[in-house]
């Protein structure tokens, strides 16, 4: 993991080279920082939520879904989130957050995440996200977004 450039998007071939299997097709590498530790010297639970959010922003920018520069693009709002903590992480550990859109409805979609370190999964998570217009009203996912989620992540319509 130390040979990875942190905060650089990793695509399917990169992930396979690192031993991360399908269906993961997009990832982001980083390392644990001191400010992410709790009093027990392992990663605080809230840090995983920040890692997932950081991943989402890069994912949306790379996929061309949102640029986060303002304007008349749909707003993507987090509705629900969950995390399953599987093994602790400590200062300086390199890790990769992978994520994908697993399913989509008319105005919302479900993302899944995994945090990988030393060849294993340390945490998994999920989020429900909703598209809103600038007035805060739900709007349908465009056909372009739907096709991107299907082609890149194998997302299913539910």
C-alpha positions in Angstrom: 0.0 0.0 0.0 2.9 2.4 0.7 3.6 2.6 -3.1 0.2 4.2 -3.8 -0.2 7.9 -4.3 -2.7 9.0 -1.7 -6.0 10.6 -2.8 -5.4 9.3 -6.4 -8.4 7.5 -7.9 -7.9 3.8 -8.4 -9.8 2.1 -11.3 -10.5 -1.6 -11.8 -7.1 -2.7 -13.1 -5.4 -0.8 -10.1 -7.7 -2.5 -7.6 -7.2 -6.0 -9.1 -3.4 -5.4 -8.9 -3.8 -4.6 -5.2 -5.9 -7.8 -4.6 -9.3 -6.1 -4.4 -11.9 -8.2 -6.2 -15.0 -7.4 -8.3 -17.5 -5.8 -8.0 -15.3 -2.9 -6.8 -14.3 -0.8 -9.7 -13.3 2.5 -8.1 -11.2 3.3 -5.1 -9.2 6.0 -3.3 -6.1 5.4 -1.2 -5.0 7.3 1.9 -3.4 6.8 5.3 -4.7 7.1 8.9 -3.8 10.5 10.4 -3.3 11.4 14.1 -6.4 13.6 14.1 -8.5 10.5 13.2 -7.6 8.6 16.3 -9.7 8.3 19.5 -8.5 8.0 23.1 -7.8 4.3 22.6 -5.4 5.1 19.7 -7.4 3.5 17.0 -9.5 5.2 14.3 -12.5 7.0 15.6 -15.9 5.8 14.2 -16.6 9.2 12.8 -13.5 9.1 10.6 -15.0 6.3 8.5 -17.9 8.6 7.6 -15.5 11.3 6.5 -13.6 8.8 4.5 -16.8 7.7 2.7 -17.7 11.3 2.1 -14.3 12.1 0.7 -14.6 9.0 -1.5 -18.1 10.1 -2.7 -16.9 13.6 -3.8 -14.1 12.1 -5.8 -16.4 9.4 -7.3 -19.0 11.9 -8.4 -16.4 14.2 -9.9 -14.6 11.4 -11.7 -17.9 9.9 -13.0 -19.0 13.4 -14.2 -22.1 13.4 -12.0 -21.3 16.5 -9.9 -18.4 18.9 -10.0 -19.1 20.7 -6.6 -18.3 24.0 -8.2 -21.8 25.4 -7.9 -24.2 26.1 -10.8 -27.4 24.4 -11.9 -26.3 20.8 -11.3 -28.4 18.4 -9.2 -27.7 18.5 -5.5 -26.8 15.1 -4.1 -28.0 14.8 -0.5 -27.1 12.1 2.0 -30.4 10.6 3.4 -29.1 7.5 5.4 -25.8 5.9 6.2 -24.5 2.9 8.0 -21.2 1.4 8.9 -20.1 -2.1 10.1 -16.7 -1.9 11.9 -14.9 -5.2 11.4 -11.3 -4.6 12.6 -9.5 -1.6 14.2 -7.1 0.6 12.3 -4.2 2.6 13.8 -2.0 5.6 13.1 -0.1 5.6 9.7 -1.8 2.6 8.2 -2.4 2.9 4.5 -5.9 2.0 3.3 -8.1 2.1 0.3 -11.8 3.0 0.3 -13.7 1.4 -2.4 -17.3 2.2 -3.4 -19.9 1.6 -6.0 -23.5 2.3 -6.7 -25.3 -1.0 -6.1 -28.9 0.0 -6.9 -31.1 3.0 -7.9 -34.7 4.1 -7.7 -36.3 7.0 -9.4 -34.8 9.8 -7.3 -32.3 8.0 -5.1 -29.5 5.5 -5.2 -27.7 3.2 -2.8 -23.9 3.2 -2.5 -21.8 0.5 -0.8 -18.3 1.0 0.6 -15.4 -1.1 1.9 -12.2 0.0 3.7 -9.3 -2.3 2.8 -5.9 -2.5 4.6 -3.2 -5.1 4.5 -5.2 -7.4 2.2 -8.4 -7.4 4.3 -11.6 -5.5 4.8 -11.6 -3.4 8.0 -15.1 -1.8 7.6 -18.0 -1.8 5.2 -20.8 0.8 4.8 -23.7 1.9 2.8 -25.5 5.2 2.0 -28.8 6.2 0.5 -28.4 9.4 -1.6 -31.1 11.6 -3.1 -31.0 14.0 -6.1 -32.5 17.4 -5.5 -33.0 20.5 -7.6 -31.8 23.9 -6.5 -35.1 24.4 -4.7 -34.7 21.3 -2.6 -37.3 19.2 -4.5 -36.5 15.6 -5.5 -35.7 15.0 -9.1 -35.3 11.8 -11.1 -31.9 10.4 -11.9 -31.1 11.2 -15.5 -30.7 8.4 -18.1 -27.0 9.5 -18.4 -26.4 9.0 -14.6 -28.3 5.7 -14.7 -26.2 4.4 -17.6 -23.0 5.5 -15.9 -24.0 3.6 -12.7 -24.9 0.5 -14.7 -21.8 0.5 -16.9 -19.2 1.3 -14.2 -20.7 -0.4 -11.1 -23.2 -2.9 -12.3 -26.0 -1.0 -10.5 -29.5 -2.5 -10.7 -32.8 -0.7 -11.0 -35.1 -1.5 -8.1 
